[in-house]
Amino acid sequence: MAESETVVYDSRSASPAVDFLTAGDLHLRAGLLHGIAACVAAQDLDPAEISALIDIIQPSMSALIAGDAAQISIGMLLRALLDCGKDVEICIGPSSEIKGSVRVITQP
């Protein structure tokens, strides 16, 4: 069984000039986009095949292919993962810090 990749983001990984909620949101989007990119790479899809597989509008498809996570909603990224045949689990639990952190775990 292949090892899973864990990416952890919290307030210490965000630039001090960026509001944490914004940074956390961008890190979440980037983690989801990473999962989509891994799926697309594993299936060796070209842009037309990606478009046929993932049901999103053209501007979002262009942003997805360009890796521009900030231009795509989290809901759309989640739907894209589901369209790629991936299960998505969201786990909300207690934090050891005052503010919680965002973690995206990508499994093969």
The 8 nearest C-alpha neighbors of each residue, nearest first, counted from 0:
[[1, 2, 107, 3, 106, 4, 105, 5],
 [2, 0, 3, 107, 106, 4, 105, 5],
 [3, 1, 0, 4, 106, 107, 5, 105],
 [4, 2, 106, 105, 5, 1, 107, 104],
 [3, 5, 105, 104, 106, 2, 6, 107],
 [6, 4, 104, 105, 103, 7, 3, 102],
 [5, 7, 103, 102, 104, 4, 8, 30],
 [8, 6, 102, 5, 101, 103, 9, 100],
 [9, 7, 101, 12, 102, 100, 6, 26],
 [10, 8, 100, 11, 12, 101, 7, 13],
 [9, 11, 13, 12, 19, 8, 100, 23],
 [10, 12, 9, 13, 8, 14, 15, 19],
 [13, 11, 10, 9, 8, 14, 22, 7],
 [14, 12, 10, 11, 22, 15, 19, 17],
 [13, 15, 16, 17, 12, 22, 11, 18],
 [16, 14, 17, 13, 18, 19, 11, 10],
 [15, 17, 14, 18, 13, 19, 22, 21],
 [18, 16, 14, 15, 19, 22, 13, 21],
 [17, 19, 21, 20, 22, 16, 15, 13],
 [20, 18, 22, 21, 23, 10, 17, 13],
 [19, 21, 23, 22, 18, 24, 17, 25],
 [20, 22, 24, 18, 19, 23, 25, 17],
 [21, 23, 19, 25, 24, 20, 13, 26],
 [24, 22, 20, 26, 21, 25, 19, 27],
 [23, 25, 21, 27, 22, 26, 20, 28],
 [24, 26, 28, 22, 27, 23, 29, 21],
 [27, 25, 29, 23, 28, 24, 22, 30],
 [26, 28, 24, 30, 25, 29, 23, 31],
 [29, 27, 25, 31, 26, 30, 68, 32],
 [30, 28, 32, 26, 27, 31, 68, 33],
 [31, 29, 33, 27, 32, 28, 103, 26],
 [32, 30, 34, 28, 33, 29, 27, 76],
 [31, 33, 29, 35, 34, 30, 28, 36],
 [32, 34, 30, 36, 31, 35, 29, 37],
 [35, 33, 31, 37, 32, 36, 105, 38],
 [36, 34, 32, 38, 37, 33, 80, 39],
 [37, 35, 33, 39, 38, 34, 40, 32],
 [36, 38, 40, 34, 35, 39, 41, 33],
 [39, 37, 35, 41, 36, 40, 34, 42],
 [38, 40, 36, 42, 41, 37, 44, 43],
 [41, 39, 43, 37, 42, 38, 36, 44],
 [42, 40, 38, 39, 43, 37, 44, 36],
 [41, 43, 39, 40, 44, 38, 37, 45],
 [44, 42, 40, 41, 39, 45, 38, 48],
 [45, 43, 42, 48, 39, 49, 46, 40],
 [44, 46, 48, 47, 49, 43, 39, 50],
 [47, 45, 49, 48, 50, 44, 64, 60],
 [48, 46, 50, 49, 45, 51, 44, 52],
 [47, 49, 51, 45, 50, 46, 44, 52],
 [50, 48, 46, 52, 47, 51, 53, 44],
 [49, 51, 47, 53, 48, 52, 46, 54],
 [50, 52, 48, 49, 53, 47, 54, 46],
 [53, 51, 49, 50, 48, 82, 54, 83],
 [54, 52, 50, 79, 82, 51, 49, 55],
 [53, 55, 52, 50, 51, 56, 79, 82],
 [56, 54, 53, 60, 59, 57, 50, 75],
 [55, 57, 59, 58, 60, 54, 50, 61],
 [56, 58, 60, 59, 61, 55, 50, 62],
 [59, 57, 61, 60, 56, 62, 55, 63],
 [58, 60, 62, 57, 61, 56, 63, 71],
 [61, 59, 57, 63, 58, 62, 64, 56],
 [60, 62, 58, 64, 59, 63, 65, 57],
 [63, 61, 67, 59, 65, 60, 64, 66],
 [64, 62, 60, 66, 61, 65, 59, 67],
 [63, 65, 61, 66, 62, 60, 46, 67],
 [66, 64, 62, 63, 67, 61, 60, 68],
 [65, 67, 63, 64, 68, 62, 32, 29],
 [68, 66, 62, 65, 69, 70, 63, 71],
 [69, 67, 70, 71, 28, 29, 66, 32],
 [68, 70, 67, 71, 25, 28, 72, 29],
 [71, 69, 68, 67, 62, 72, 59, 63],
 [72, 70, 68, 69, 59, 75, 73, 76],
 [73, 71, 75, 74, 76, 70, 69, 28],
 [72, 74, 76, 75, 28, 77, 71, 27],
 [75, 73, 77, 72, 76, 78, 71, 79],
 [74, 76, 78, 72, 77, 73, 79, 71],
 [77, 75, 79, 73, 74, 78, 31, 80],
 [76, 78, 74, 80, 79, 75, 73, 81],
 [79, 77, 81, 75, 80, 76, 82, 74],
 [80, 78, 82, 76, 77, 81, 53, 75],
 [81, 79, 83, 77, 82, 85, 78, 35],
 [80, 82, 78, 85, 84, 83, 79, 86],
 [83, 81, 79, 84, 80, 53, 78, 52],
 [84, 82, 80, 81, 85, 79, 38, 52],
 [83, 85, 81, 82, 80, 86, 38, 79],
 [86, 84, 81, 80, 83, 87, 82, 38],
 [85, 87, 81, 88, 84, 80, 83, 77],
 [86, 88, 85, 89, 81, 77, 80, 78],
 [89, 87, 90, 86, 104, 103, 85, 91],
 [88, 90, 91, 87, 103, 102, 92, 86],
 [91, 89, 92, 88, 102, 87, 93, 103],
 [92, 90, 89, 93, 94, 99, 101, 88],
 [93, 91, 90, 94, 99, 95, 89, 100],
 [92, 94, 95, 91, 99, 96, 98, 100],
 [95, 93, 99, 96, 92, 98, 97, 100],
 [94, 96, 93, 97, 99, 98, 100, 92],
 [97, 95, 94, 98, 99, 100, 93, 9],
 [98, 96, 99, 95, 94, 100, 93, 10],
 [99, 97, 96, 100, 94, 10, 95, 9],
 [98, 100, 94, 96, 97, 101, 9, 95],
 [99, 101, 9, 8, 102, 98, 10, 94],
 [102, 100, 8, 9, 23, 7, 27, 103],
 [103, 101, 7, 6, 8, 104, 100, 27],
 [102, 104, 6, 30, 5, 105, 7, 27],
 [105, 103, 5, 4, 6, 106, 102, 3],
 [106, 104, 4, 3, 34, 5, 103, 107],
 [105, 107, 3, 4, 104, 2, 1, 34],
 [106, 3, 105, 1, 2, 4, 37, 38]]
